[in-house]
């Protein structure tokens, strides 16, 4: 699903769009909150999701034009998506986007998106420290969001994923410490 939201407010305190995957018995998995020119990257439902709930919150001030979302139905993919894998059991490892350091591939012709899911699990009682040495994904998180490409990181549980796009300067440190013994990157 692709969003274009022209909701007002840079801090998401006035108008915003929120989204959740819905599951059995009314369960919800939060995906995030977006406002202003920030838009989420493509969203692809995980296995077991029954639907997508989208809510527009607005107040009476500075009413904007709302949002526009496109959706397509695609054949179900494996739990790893088009690529990715289970990186569990090792003391350390390296995850790269397909073709790294070359540019990543766009979606196949006729497909709405290309999704890679990596699952990393440490031994019980351990946490994971993820350090991005290099990062260059289309978009700019604070200026326009990640409308075309995004890396989502689930490292705090419970809660929505952290959305990452843009470029990391070589001197910047992008490190994330998991709150449990597992993380997911998608």
ABEGO torsion letter per residue (X at the ends): XBBBBABBEAAGAABBBBBBBBBBGGBBBBAEBBBEABBBBBBBBBBGBABBBBBBBBBABGBBAEBBBBBBBBBBBBAAEABEEBABGBABBBBBBBGOABBBBBBBBGBABBBBBBBBBBBBGBBBBBBBABBBBBEBAAAAEBAABBBBBBABOBEBBBBBBEBBBAABBBBBBBABABBBBX
